[in-house]
């Protein structure tokens, strides 16, 4: 039996942060009822559409049942309130104050159901001077310092970078997931629901170990790694592709030096050694001897990764719209 079997979630979310939280709840067994406006949730229309299916919605819309309700109309509000009485979690990522204006804020929901867990995800939270500011993933990347840290890794004097995946949506989504699970556990002990208020900004700041390094030592985590002593860290080109090495000083680095015959850890000498071999040869010899290494794979190669496939990370999906494709599964075993 899945751990959240019997838990019902009313998912009012759109875009990314809320939907990915709801997906994980559904994948763990919750009955997730996705409540959309009459015209459909925004990612349904995100291009390109493949036989009417958006890849974005295919990714975020899994493990959910879909219905439409107009919460601005009396009948839609009435139906939603009836659902709240029979549910365990309400998840939303509207702008702060929206649910209150609809007459469906925290006070009203716990009046309807004292055991309800009400979780909100927003750019900057429901309190503070930035409460009403709008945000999307790149805004949170910028405001949290994450974008600055990315430049520090690539080129401290160069351009700023936006991460290629929606990290500042995904991290808040997982933060909300943790909050919902904790509130459900607390309710199991007390019988009373709770309010979970998650901000993109807070969530992104909270995961950065560089804040601790900066305040205590005046450097980022990446700068600390570079100054930590002899080590091998970085990308190296083999004769048919690239590999990533990440070795700490000590036994692992000693193993690498013995295997490679390199007596001094110089970037040029390491590069020369790697260049003699294929990616698979470098992976084989180093991995067999306890040295952390990985190929730099594209998305097609990732989906052929024997380890990921052995752990069931991919599944073939036949969509009712006659679209067959490979999808991802929950990364737990």
N, C-alpha and C positions, 0 to 999 in steps of 0.2 A: 504494500500500500504506500502511495506517495505521502510525504509528511503533511501536506496541506489539504489533503482530501477532506471535504466537508466545509472548507472555508470559502465563502463567496466574496468576491471583490467587484465593486462597481468602479469601472475604469472610465473616467471622464477625460483622460489625458490625450494630448496630441503631440505632434513633432516627435522628439526622440527620448528625452530624459524620463518622462512618465511611462511611455509605452514599453521601454526596455525593462523597467521595474515590473510592470504588469506582466510582461512575457515570462520573466523568471518566476513570478508567483504562480502563473498558470502552469509552467513546466514542472513546478514542484507539487502540482496536484490541485491547486485552488481553481474554483469555478470562476473564471474571469469574464464578466459581462461588460463588453466594450460599448459604451453609450456614446454615439456619434450624433452630430447635428444632421439635419435632414439631407444636406448636400454631401455628407461623408467627411471623414477625418482627412486632414490636409495631405498626409503622406500617401493616401490612395491615388492622388493625382500627380505625385512627384515623378518627373520624367527620368528615363524613357519608359513608356508603357509598352509592355510586351503582351500582345493579345489582351490588352486592357488591364494587365497586372503591373503594378509598380514594384520594382525590386526593393525599394525602401519599405513599402508596406508589407511585402512578403517577408522581410527580415523582422520587422517589429510587430506584425499583426498575428503572430503564431499563438496557439494555445488560448484562444479567446473566442467567445460567442459575441456576435455583433447585433446591436439593435440601434434604432434611432429614436431620439426624444428631443422635443423642443422645450428646454427648461424655462423659456421665457413665456410659455403659454400655460394657463392654469392646469390643463389636463396633463401636459408633460411633467409639470412640477408635482402634481398629485401622484402620478405613476412612479416617479422617482422616489418620492417619500415612502410609498408602499414598499418599494425595493429596499430602501434603507432599513426598514423594520426587519427585513428578512436576511440582511447581509452582515458581513463582519468588517469589511474595509471599504472606505471610499477614498479613491486616489484621484487627485486633480493637479493640473499644472497651469491653471489660468493665472492671469495677472492678479496680484494680491487685491482683495476686496471684491472680486467678481462674485464669488459664492455668497458673500454677505448681501450684495446687491440683489441677488436672485432669491434671497430669503432662505438660503440653504447653507449658511455658514456653520461653524463648529457648534455654537450654542443650539441652533435648531436641530442639527443632526443628533447630538447626544440627548436632546429632549425626546426625539423619535426613538432612539435606540441607545441606552446608556452604555452598551458594550461596544459601540462602533469605534473603530480605529480610523481616524481621519488624517490622511497624509497629503501634504501639499508640497509641490516642487516649484520653485520660482527662481528668477535670476539672483535676487539679493535677499530673499526671505520676506517675512510678513512684519518685520520690525526694522527700525533704523532709518536714517535719512535717505537711503537709496531704495527704500521699499517699493516705490512706484516706478523705478527705472526699468525699462524693458531690456531683455538680454536674450542672446542666442549663444551657441557654443563658442564662436570666436570672440565674442565680447567677454565671456567668462575666462577664456584663455588669456586674454590681454590683461584684465583687471586683477587676476590672481597671481600674476608673475610667471605663469607657466610659459607664456610666449617669450618673455625675456630669458628664461632659463634655456629654452630651445636655441635661441641665438647664441647663448654662452657656449653651448655644446658645439655648434657648427662653426661659427665665426663671430667672436665678441664684437668685432667692428663692422660686421655685415648687416644684412637685412634681418628683420624679424620674420618668424615662420609661424604659419597656422598648421597644427597637426593634421595629417591626412585623414584621420578618422575623428568622429565627434567625441573626443575624450572628455570635454567639459560638459557634455550631456550624459555620457555613460557613467562617469564617476558619481554625479549627483543621483542618477538612477539607482546605482548600487547602494549609495548612502541611504536613500529612501527605503530600499529593500531591507536593509539592516534595521532601520527604524521601525518599519512595519512588523517585522518578525519579532523584534524586542517588545513592541507594544502588545502583540498577540500573546506572547509568553507572559507578560505582566498581567494581561486580562485573565489568563488561565489561573493566576494566583489570586487576583482581587475581584474578578467579575466586572471590572470597570474598564471602559475603553480609554483611548488617549489621543492626543493631538501630536502629529509629527510635522515639523516645519523645516524643510530642507531647502537650502540656497545653493545655487551653482557656485557662487563665490566662496562660501564657507567650505564646501566639499572639495574644491580644487586647492584651496590653501592648506586644508587639513592633511593632504597626502604628500606634501612636499617636505622631504627630509632636509632639503637645502635651507629651509628657514632656521632649523636648529644649527646647522653648520655655519650659516651666515651670522647668527646672533652670538655664537660662542667663539667662532674662529675667524670670522670675516671673510669666508669663502663659500662657494657653492659646493654641493656634493660632487659634481663633476671635477671641480678644481681640486677637491680633497683627494679624489681617486688618482688624479694625475700626479699629485705630490706625495703619494703614500709610499713611495719607494719602488724598487725594481719590480716591474710587472709587465705583462703583455695584455694590452687592451686595445681592440680596434679591428678594423677591416683590413684584410690582406687578400691579394689577388692570386688565385691558383692559375694553372695553365688553361682551365676551362670555365672559370667562374670565380666567385668570391666566397670567403669564409669569414666568420666573426670569431675572434678569440677574446676570452675574458678570464684572465688568470690573476689570482692574488699572489702576493709574495709568499714564499714558503714551499711546502712540499709539492704543490701542483706545478709551480713554476720550475722547481728543481727537476721534476719529471719531464717537463717540456724541454728544458735545456739538455738533458741527457738524451732524449729521443732525437732531437734535432742536431745535436753535436755543436750547439752554439754555446760558447763560454762567456759571452757578454751580451746582455739583452739590448741590442741596438735595433731600431726599427728597420734599417736597411738590411741587416743580416737576416732578420726574421722574414722580411719580404722575399729575399733571395731564396730562402729555404722553402717557403710555401710555394713559390712560383715553379719549383721543379715538379710539382705533383698536381694531379687532378683534385677537384673538390672531394670526390668520394675517397680518394687515397688519404688526404689530410684528415678527413672525418674519421676514417677507419683507424688509422694509427694513433691519433690523439685520444679518441674516445675510448679505445680499448685499454689505454693506459691512464685513464682517470683525468684527462685534460679537457676542460669545458670548451666545446667548439660547436659551431653550427653552420650549415650552408645559408647563404642569402638567397632565399627562394622567392619566386613570383607566386601569384595566387593559384596558377595551374599546378605548380610544383607542390605547394602547400597541400592541395587537395589529394595529391598522390603520396603524401608523407606516410610511411608505413606505421609510424608510431601513432599519429593522429587517427589513422584508419583502424588500427588495432584497438583503440580506446573508444571507437564508435562516434567520432566527431562529425561524421557526414552521413546523411540519409538521402535517399532518392524520393522525391515528392512528385506525385501526379496531381496537378491542380485541376479542378473541375472545368477550367477554361481551356483544357487541352494543352497546358504548358507543363512539361516535365523538366525538372531541374534538380540539381544537388543542393541540399540545404544543410545548415548547421544544427547540431543538437546541444543540449545542456552540458556544459563542461564539468560534470561530476560523475563519479563512478561509485 
